[in-house]
Amino acid sequence: MASTTALFTGLSGLSANSRFLDVIGNNISNVNTTAYKNNRMRFSPMFNRTFSMGTSPSDSSGGTNPGQIGLGITVSGTQRNFNNGAISATGVATDVAIEGDGFFIVQSAGEQFYTRDGTFQRNETNDLVTISGAQVMGYTVDDQFEIVEGNLVELNVPVGTLTLAEASRNVIFNGNVNASGTVATTGSIHETRAMYTDALLTVPMTGAENLTVGGNDLYIDDGAGGSFLALEAGSSPVITISGIEKGGKDIGEHTFSFTDAGTAATLGVDAYGSDMNDFVAWLDDILGLDSTSIDGHDLGGGITINGSGQIVITGNEGTVQDLDIDTADLVVTYPLGTVGSPISQPFVMTRAGESDGESVRTSFVVYDSLGTPLTIDLTFVLQETIDGSGTKWEFIAESSDNADDNRIIGLGVVSFDANGRYLNATNQAFSIIRDNGAVTPLTVTMDFDSGTDEISALTDTMSNLAAVYQDGSPIGTLSNFAIGEDGVISGSFTNGLTRTIGQIALAKFANPEGLVDAGSNLFEVGPNSGTPLITAPLSFGTGRLIGGALELSNVDLSQEFTNMILASTGYSAASRVINTTNELIDQLLVLGR
């Protein structure tokens, strides 16, 4: 007798195989979906109708097996294949592929999702997002561009907007200083005309003369038995220097103002304001004259007022330190007006000596923390030749960009052995004062012996010196970036610097097959997936990242077409069961007519 049970058994086969076709069709449809993971359906038989539980063996019987009839098929579940797909290079900087078991972490509408699809892009605010607009999560960097792990943040790649400058910290030098050069003995000498404190030219200036309230007028000989009023007291004269050259290099324009009595008293200078000694000390700083003894050596520079009332300016030793001072380089003005008629160029200069000594100067640029370029002059002067033991050179670092009046920012002595090799140096750093809001002082270390780059002291026709490397940089804008296998996003700036600007984080699951598909190539944590382990790439089996590439679908078309044949065959066979059962029922009904 035909059984209606067979109808439902066949129906279960139709239903199961149609669901099988659904899965196959979805796999085939997603054969070109980035990082799509192949899904497969698993079947199991439905419960059975039991006629007999069977019997156990006995002395008279060998036992019988259970008597059961199956009642159809059911879908036991689906299973994703999370094996890696092939990697395809795209050349797009924002594309990223995972070679391993990790998942990208993204956030949408405050909810966290996970994906293998690394098709990222930048939005209008330079955030790194997925095609569907979900924010890519990772780690940010601190002020020193070091990765700050722990808290996930939305990654931002501000190409064209992020700017960066870096203060200099080190300078490396190379070259050779001529060990057979002449040892320095004197600097250039310039003298002014003698100045006097009265019109009769009987009291030579000593330096203590004040040119503010209560001070003394200064006079110079007119060459014809009379005198000129050179500097008038009581009118706060202003002395401007410009055009003075040091070794052929202009030291710039600088101004000295004599303080009035009130200001001077407030500063505690004296009751009458600044005097000529203050001006001489200021000029000494502006010209960068060195009389400091270091290791028994000094460059011999300085300014004095002699017993005849002359200002005597002695330059530093070394030919490249030679001063060129003309009368017109020192001009006096009187902003408050004058009673008498002082001359505008009272310091009539006469050169009385030339500088000597083997020397060399090099100029280089360093940068403060705001990226401001600062020009530094470094001079080496031969100070001593020691029989059988080598040579000693004093160096002087100067800068017109020093916010302090003193242009000298570093002094030291460099020693070489009898073979011309570098031995040691004192004070291998200089500090420059900044008043533009940058970190101050800026301290830079000078390296005279850096492996292949070193200074030697051998016989040559002349000395040569150069800064072959200096760090630090002016302002630069982020122009490009790349993502490394550790997820670190490295940005390159227009000033040549490269800095870390973030890091992509990955998640690892104990059972990735337990993730719940949320659509749009996104997954959610499922009851059986386990808690995500959030970490950096290359850690805990998450795998490495490949920038400029994408992971392809891992769908195997040949397998899917084979499964399609099997599903179609199973569907046809199940329909045949229903058709046959229907025919039997029809025959049964014929008997009843």
C-alpha positions in Angstrom: 0.0 0.0 0.0 1.3 3.4 -0.9 2.3 5.5 2.1 1.9 9.2 2.6 5.1 9.1 4.6 7.0 8.7 1.4 5.5 11.9 0.1 6.9 13.8 3.1 10.2 12.0 2.8 10.6 13.1 -0.8 9.4 16.6 0.2 12.3 16.9 2.7 14.7 15.9 0.0 13.3 18.6 -2.3 13.6 21.2 0.5 17.1 20.2 1.6 18.5 20.1 -2.0 16.8 23.5 -2.8 18.6 25.0 0.2 21.8 23.3 -1.0 21.3 25.1 -4.3 20.8 28.4 -2.4 24.2 28.0 -0.8 25.9 27.0 -4.1 24.3 29.9 -5.9 25.4 32.4 -3.2 29.0 31.0 -3.4 29.1 31.3 -7.2 27.5 34.8 -7.1 30.4 35.9 -4.7 33.2 34.4 -6.7 34.5 37.9 -7.3 33.7 39.4 -3.9 36.8 40.6 -2.1 37.8 38.2 0.8 34.5 36.3 0.5 34.7 33.0 2.4 33.1 29.9 0.8 30.1 28.4 2.6 29.0 24.8 2.4 25.8 23.0 3.6 25.9 19.9 5.7 22.9 17.4 5.8 21.8 14.7 8.3 19.0 12.2 8.3 15.8 13.1 10.2 14.5 10.9 13.0 13.6 7.3 12.1 10.4 5.3 12.7 11.4 2.3 14.8 9.5 -1.0 14.4 11.8 -3.1 16.6 14.7 -2.3 18.9 16.2 -5.7 18.0 17.2 -8.6 20.3 20.4 -9.7 21.8 22.0 -13.1 21.0 20.9 -16.1 23.0 21.5 -19.8 23.2 18.9 -20.4 20.5 19.2 -17.1 18.4 21.9 -15.0 17.0 20.1 -11.8 17.8 18.3 -9.3 15.5 19.1 -5.7 14.5 16.7 -2.8 15.1 14.0 -2.3 12.5 13.8 1.3 11.4 12.6 3.4 8.5 14.1 6.8 7.8 11.7 9.8 7.5 13.7 12.1 5.3 16.6 14.6 5.4 17.3 17.8 7.2 19.9 20.6 7.1 22.2 20.1 10.0 24.0 23.4 9.4 26.3 25.5 7.2 30.1 25.8 7.5 32.3 28.6 6.3 35.8 27.9 5.0 38.0 30.6 6.4 41.1 29.5 4.5 43.0 32.4 2.9 42.1 33.5 -0.6 44.7 34.4 -3.2 46.4 37.8 -2.9 46.0 40.2 -5.8 48.2 43.3 -6.0 46.2 46.5 -6.8 48.8 49.3 -6.2 46.2 51.3 -4.3 47.8 52.6 -1.0 44.6 52.2 1.0 44.1 48.5 0.0 45.2 45.9 2.5 45.2 42.2 2.5 45.6 39.8 5.5 47.8 36.8 5.1 46.8 34.9 8.3 43.8 34.3 10.5 43.1 37.9 11.7 40.2 40.2 11.0 40.1 44.0 10.5 38.1 45.8 13.1 35.6 48.4 11.9 33.0 50.5 13.6 29.6 51.6 12.2 26.9 53.5 14.1 28.7 52.8 17.4 28.8 49.0 16.8 31.9 47.0 16.2 32.2 44.6 13.3 35.0 42.4 11.8 35.9 41.8 8.2 38.5 40.4 5.9 37.8 42.9 3.2 40.6 45.4 3.1 39.1 47.7 0.4 39.6 50.9 2.4 39.5 54.5 1.3 39.8 58.0 2.8 36.7 60.1 3.4 36.4 63.9 3.3 37.9 64.2 6.8 40.8 61.8 5.9 39.4 59.0 8.1 40.2 55.5 6.8 36.9 53.8 6.1 35.4 50.7 4.3 33.5 51.0 1.0 30.3 51.0 3.1 31.6 53.8 5.3 32.5 51.9 8.5 35.5 53.4 10.4 38.7 51.3 10.4 40.0 51.0 13.9 43.6 50.9 15.1 46.2 52.6 17.3 47.2 56.3 17.2 50.6 57.8 17.9 51.8 60.3 20.6 53.6 63.6 20.1 56.8 61.7 19.4 55.1 59.6 16.7 55.3 56.4 18.9 52.5 53.9 18.7 50.1 54.1 21.7 48.7 50.6 22.1 45.7 49.8 24.2 42.7 51.9 23.1 41.3 51.5 19.7 40.7 54.7 17.8 39.4 55.7 14.4 42.4 55.8 12.0 43.0 59.1 10.2 45.5 59.7 7.4 45.7 63.5 6.9 47.4 63.6 3.5 47.9 67.3 2.5 47.0 68.7 5.9 49.4 67.2 8.5 52.5 69.3 8.9 55.7 68.5 10.7 59.0 70.1 11.6 61.8 68.7 13.6 64.6 70.3 15.7 68.2 69.5 14.8 70.1 67.4 17.3 73.2 66.3 15.6 75.7 67.4 12.9 78.5 65.3 11.4 81.6 66.8 9.9 84.2 65.6 7.4 87.4 67.1 6.0 91.0 67.7 6.6 92.7 70.6 8.4 96.2 71.5 7.2 98.6 70.4 9.9 101.5 72.2 8.2 99.8 75.5 8.3 100.9 78.5 10.3 100.1 78.6 14.0 97.8 81.5 14.8 99.3 84.3 16.8 97.2 87.4 16.3 93.9 88.7 15.0 93.2 91.8 13.0 93.4 95.1 14.8 91.3 98.2 14.2 91.6 101.5 16.2 89.4 104.6 16.4 90.5 108.1 16.8 91.2 109.2 20.3 88.1 110.5 22.1 88.1 113.1 24.9 85.6 114.1 27.6 86.1 117.9 27.1 86.4 120.2 24.1 90.0 121.0 25.0 91.1 117.4 24.3 92.8 117.0 27.6 90.9 114.2 29.3 91.1 111.0 27.3 88.0 108.8 27.4 88.3 105.9 29.8 85.1 104.0 29.1 83.1 105.0 32.1 81.7 108.1 30.3 77.9 108.2 30.3 76.1 109.6 27.3 72.7 109.9 29.0 71.5 112.3 31.6 74.4 113.7 33.6 77.0 112.2 31.3 79.9 113.6 29.4 80.1 114.7 25.8 82.8 113.0 23.8 85.0 114.9 21.3 87.6 113.9 18.6 90.5 115.9 17.2 89.5 117.7 13.9 93.2 117.6 12.8 93.5 121.4 12.8 94.0 122.2 16.4 90.3 122.1 17.2 87.7 119.4 18.0 84.4 117.9 16.8 81.5 117.0 19.1 81.5 113.2 18.5 78.9 111.9 21.0 76.6 114.1 22.9 75.4 113.3 26.4 71.9 113.9 27.5 70.3 112.9 24.2 70.4 109.0 24.4 72.4 108.5 21.2 71.7 105.2 19.2 74.7 103.5 17.5 73.9 101.3 14.5 76.4 99.0 13.0 76.0 97.5 9.5 78.4 96.3 6.8 81.1 95.0 9.1 82.5 91.8 7.6 84.1 88.9 9.4 86.2 86.8 7.1 84.3 88.3 4.1 80.9 87.6 5.6 78.5 90.4 6.7 77.5 90.0 10.3 74.3 92.0 9.8 72.8 95.1 11.3 72.6 95.7 15.0 71.6 98.6 17.2 72.8 99.8 20.6 70.8 102.4 22.6 72.2 104.2 25.6 69.7 103.9 28.4 68.4 107.0 30.2 68.8 107.5 34.0 65.4 106.2 35.0 65.7 103.0 33.1 69.3 102.5 34.2 68.4 103.0 37.8 65.5 100.5 37.5 67.9 97.9 36.0 70.5 98.7 38.7 73.2 99.7 36.2 74.1 103.1 37.7 72.4 106.4 38.4 73.3 107.8 34.9 72.4 104.9 32.6 74.7 103.0 30.3 78.3 104.1 29.6 80.9 103.4 26.9 82.1 100.3 28.7 78.6 98.9 28.2 78.8 99.7 24.5 82.2 98.1 24.2 80.9 94.9 25.9 77.9 94.8 23.5 80.1 95.3 20.5 82.4 92.5 21.7 79.4 90.2 21.7 78.1 91.3 18.3 81.5 90.8 16.7 81.8 87.4 18.3 85.3 88.1 19.8 86.7 85.3 21.9 89.1 85.7 24.8 88.0 82.6 26.7 90.8 80.2 27.6 90.0 76.5 26.9 92.6 73.9 27.5 95.2 76.7 27.6 94.2 78.2 24.3 92.2 81.2 23.2 91.6 83.1 20.0 92.8 86.4 21.5 89.9 88.6 20.4 88.5 91.5 22.4 87.9 95.2 22.6 89.7 97.7 25.0 89.9 101.5 25.5 93.5 102.4 25.8 95.1 105.3 27.7 94.8 107.6 24.7 91.1 107.3 24.6 91.1 105.0 21.5 88.7 102.0 21.1 91.0 99.1 20.0 89.2 96.2 18.4 91.3 93.0 18.2 89.7 90.2 16.0 90.0 86.5 16.7 93.1 84.7 15.5 92.9 82.9 12.1 92.7 84.4 8.6 89.1 83.5 8.2 88.3 85.5 11.3 89.8 88.7 9.9 87.5 91.8 10.6 86.9 94.5 8.0 85.5 97.6 9.7 85.1 100.9 7.9 84.2 104.3 9.4 80.8 104.3 7.7 79.9 100.9 9.4 79.2 102.7 12.7 76.6 105.4 12.5 75.1 107.5 15.4 71.7 109.0 15.5 69.9 111.0 18.2 66.2 110.1 18.3 65.4 112.6 21.0 67.1 115.6 19.2 70.3 117.3 20.1 71.5 120.7 21.4 75.0 120.6 19.7 76.1 119.3 16.4 77.6 115.8 16.9 78.8 114.0 13.8 77.0 110.9 12.5 80.2 108.8 12.0 82.4 109.6 15.0 84.3 106.2 15.1 87.0 106.9 12.5 88.5 103.5 12.0 92.1 102.7 11.1 93.4 99.1 10.5 96.5 98.5 12.6 97.1 94.8 12.1 96.1 91.7 10.0 95.0 88.3 11.4 97.1 85.3 10.8 97.0 81.6 11.4 95.8 78.5 9.5 92.1 78.4 9.7 89.0 77.2 7.9 85.3 78.0 8.1 82.2 76.2 7.0 78.5 77.3 7.2 75.6 74.9 7.7 71.9 75.1 8.6 70.1 73.6 11.6 66.4 73.9 12.5 64.6 74.8 15.7 61.5 73.0 16.9 59.3 75.2 14.7 61.3 74.4 11.6 63.0 77.8 11.4 66.3 77.5 9.5 69.3 78.9 11.5 72.7 79.5 9.9 75.7 78.4 11.9 79.4 79.3 11.1 82.0 76.8 12.4 85.7 77.9 12.3 88.8 75.9 13.1 92.0 77.7 13.9 95.4 76.1 14.4 96.6 76.9 17.9 99.5 74.5 18.7 101.8 72.1 16.9 103.3 69.6 19.4 106.5 67.9 18.3 105.8 64.2 18.0 102.3 64.5 19.4 100.1 66.1 16.7 98.2 69.4 16.6 95.5 71.3 18.5 92.8 73.4 16.9 90.3 75.7 18.6 86.9 75.8 17.1 84.3 78.6 17.4 80.6 78.2 16.5 78.8 81.5 15.7 75.4 82.5 14.5 73.7 85.8 13.7 70.4 84.0 14.4 71.2 83.8 18.2 68.5 85.7 20.0 71.1 86.8 22.5 73.5 89.6 21.5 76.5 87.3 21.7 77.0 85.6 18.3 79.3 83.0 19.9 77.3 79.9 20.7 80.1 77.3 21.1 83.8 77.0 21.9 86.2 74.1 22.2 89.5 72.5 21.3 90.0 69.5 18.9 93.2 67.4 19.2 94.8 65.2 16.6 97.6 62.7 17.0 101.0 62.6 15.2 99.4 60.5 12.4 96.7 63.2 11.9 93.9 61.1 13.4 91.2 62.6 15.5 91.8 62.1 19.3 89.2 64.1 21.2 87.4 67.3 21.5 86.1 69.5 24.3 82.6 71.1 24.4 81.2 69.2 21.4 77.9 71.0 21.4 76.6 74.5 20.8 73.4 76.1 22.1 71.4 78.8 20.4 68.8 80.9 22.1 65.4 81.2 20.4 62.8 83.9 21.0 60.2 82.9 18.4 58.2 80.5 20.6 60.4 77.5 19.8 62.1 75.3 22.4 65.0 77.2 23.8 67.9 76.8 23.9 68.4 74.6 20.9 71.3 72.4 21.7 73.1 70.5 18.8 75.9 68.0 19.2 78.8 68.1 16.7 80.4 64.8 15.7 84.0 65.1 14.4 84.6 61.3 14.2 81.6 59.3 12.9 83.1 56.2 11.4 83.7 56.9 7.7 83.0 60.6 8.3 85.8 62.1 10.3 88.1 65.1 10.4 91.8 64.5 10.0 94.8 66.8 10.4 97.3 66.0 7.6 99.5 68.2 5.5 97.7 69.7 2.6 97.8 72.9 0.5 94.8 74.2 2.4 92.3 73.2 5.1 88.8 72.1 4.1 85.8 71.4 6.3 82.2 70.5 5.6 79.0 69.4 7.5 78.1 66.2 5.7 75.0 65.4 7.7 72.6 67.3 10.0 69.2 66.1 11.2 66.2 68.3 11.8 64.0 69.7 9.1 61.8 72.7 8.1 58.1 72.4 7.9 56.8 69.6 5.7 53.3 68.3 4.7 52.2 64.7 4.6 52.3 63.8 1.0 52.1 60.0 0.8 51.8 56.9 3.0 52.2 53.2 3.0 51.0 50.3 5.2 53.6 47.8 6.4 53.2 44.1 7.2 53.0 45.0 10.9 50.1 47.3 10.2 52.1 50.5 10.8 51.1 53.4 8.6 54.2 55.3 7.6 53.8 58.8 6.3 56.3 60.6 4.1 56.5 64.4 4.3 57.6 66.9 1.7 60.6 67.8 3.8 62.0 64.3 3.5 60.9 63.0 6.9 59.1 59.7 7.4 57.0 59.2 10.5 54.6 56.6 11.9 51.1 58.1 11.9 49.1 55.1 13.1 48.7 51.3 13.1 45.9 49.0 11.9 44.8 46.6 14.6 43.5 43.0 14.0 41.2 40.7 15.9 41.7 36.9 16.4 38.9 34.5 17.2 39.2 31.0 18.8 36.4 29.8 16.4 35.9 32.2 13.5 33.3 29.8 12.0 31.1 30.9 14.9 30.9 34.5 13.7 27.6 35.8 12.5 27.4 37.2 9.0 26.0 40.7 9.2 26.1 41.4 5.5 28.3 43.8 3.5 31.3 41.5 4.1 31.0 42.2 7.9 30.8 39.7 10.8 29.6 40.0 14.3 30.6 38.2 17.4 28.5 35.0 17.8 27.7 32.8 20.8 30.2 30.2 19.6 32.9 32.5 18.1 34.6 33.4 21.4 35.8 36.8 22.6 38.0 38.6 20.1 41.7 39.0 20.9 42.6 42.6 19.8 46.3 43.0 18.9 48.8 44.2 16.3 49.5 42.3 13.1 52.2 39.5 13.3 51.1 38.8 16.9 49.2 35.7 18.2 48.7 34.2 14.8 46.8 37.2 13.3 49.1 37.1 10.3 50.8 39.9 8.3 49.3 42.7 6.2 50.1 43.3 2.6 49.6 46.9 1.6 48.5 47.8 -1.9 46.8 44.3 -2.3 43.5 42.6 -1.7 42.5 39.1 -0.7 40.3 37.3 -3.4 37.4 35.1 -2.8 38.3 31.5 -1.9 35.3 30.0 -3.8 36.4 27.0 -6.0 34.1 27.1 -9.1 34.9 23.6 -10.1 33.8 22.3 -6.7 30.7 24.5 -6.8 29.6 23.2 -10.3 30.1 19.6 -9.1 28.0 20.4 -6.0 25.4 21.9 -8.3 25.1 18.7 -10.3 24.8 16.7 -7.0 22.1 19.1 -5.7 20.2 18.9 -9.0 20.4 15.1 -9.1 19.2 14.9 -5.5 16.3 17.3 -6.2 15.3 15.3 -9.2 15.5 12.0 -7.3 13.4 13.4 -4.4 10.7 14.6 -6.9 10.7 11.1 -8.5 9.9 9.6 -5.0 6.9 11.9 -4.7 5.8 11.1 -8.3 6.1 7.4 -7.7 4.2 7.6 -4.4 1.5 9.6 -6.1 1.1 6.9 -8.8 0.8 4.2 -6.1 -1.9 6.2 -4.3 -3.7 6.5 -7.7 -3.7 2.7 -8.1 -5.0 2.3 -4.6 -7.9 4.7 -5.4 -8.7 2.7 -8.6 -9.3 -0.4 -6.4 -12.0 1.5 -4.5 -14.1 2.3 -7.6 
